[in-house]
Amino acid sequence: MRRLLTALFLASLALTSAAAAQEKAGGLKKRLAVVDFEDKTGHGGWHIGSGMADMLTTALVKSGKFMVIERQQLAKIMQEQGLGQTGAVTPQSAAQVGKLLGVELMVMGSVNEFGEKESSVGGSVGGRLGGKFGGLNRVGVETKTARVGTDIRLVNTSTGEIIAAEGIAEEESKKGLDVGTDDFSFSNSPGWDQTLAGKATRKVVNKVVELVTASMSKVPWTGKVIQVNPDKTVMIKPGAQGGVKVGDVFTVYSAGEEVIDPETGLSLGAEETKAGSIEVIDAKDQFAKAKVVSGGGFKKLDSVREK
């Protein structure tokens, strides 16, 4: 009996330690933004690029693993940077926008395939992948297949590096006796998930969420100094919504002069020096207040990282 109680006690300690470690590891939420996907399907009126970006943003928020920047806030910054058109966004410009937004990762992509094809026992009825099916009458036992294909790129905003690039395509099919008229359009409404195209799109979105989740482990969490107070306390972002809590200790780094590539004119980043460390004494939803533990000379936009 004594051995059993000892074993149970040790098991309880192990579970408690594991839970504490898991809580600490998953406490800080990394931040990201999703740029409107470039539409290469030729169906401009269907708003496929922005619609899929909306679906992905919603799925990432629902995962509860990240802080996702609101689409309106992203659109405002991109407009201010002269990047209103999706096709004008490069990994370098996306990284620059990401820095302004204070996110670690920018999700970019293009939609290359988006459509349906149909076939019947007696032959093809339609059969145009990605074509227009509005008003198409059909009679017979058919197989209808929707296919959605994308190219995804994930950009580390600190370095401008593409840390993941992957082509993702999914299909959804059904068979049966079908008589009627197709009404094929893109939507982010709940009913959209029940259509073949909606189900194929949802499969793609879920795969992108998996890719983002796996890739985020390669990107370190970072915060920013947003204010240095006269009493030598420091205001940082994010706050409690980003998992920051009272007692957290962070290291602060100050960036030196930006290094510009003389051939391309693009920023190559800047050298950083350790300025000191801080401890959080109050955490609001959007920001947190910290006291200085060591060092000094902190200034706005200094980087805050896990100790």
Secondary structure, 3 states (H helix, E strand, C coil): CHHHHHHHHHHHHHHHHHHHHHHHHCCCCEEEEECCCEECCCCHHHCHHHHHHHHHHHHHHHHCCEEECCHHHHHHHHHHCCCCCHHHCCHHHHHHHHHHHCCCEEEEEEEEEEEEEEEECCEECCCCCCCCCCCCEECCEEEEEEEEEEEEEEEECCCCCEEEEEEEEEEEEEEEECCEECCCCCCCCHHHHHCHHHHHHHHHHHHHHHHHHHHHCCCCCEEEEEEECCCCCEEEECCHHHCCCCCCEEEEEEEEEEEECCCCCCEEEEEEEEEEEEEEEEECCCCEEEEEEEECCCCCCCEEEEC
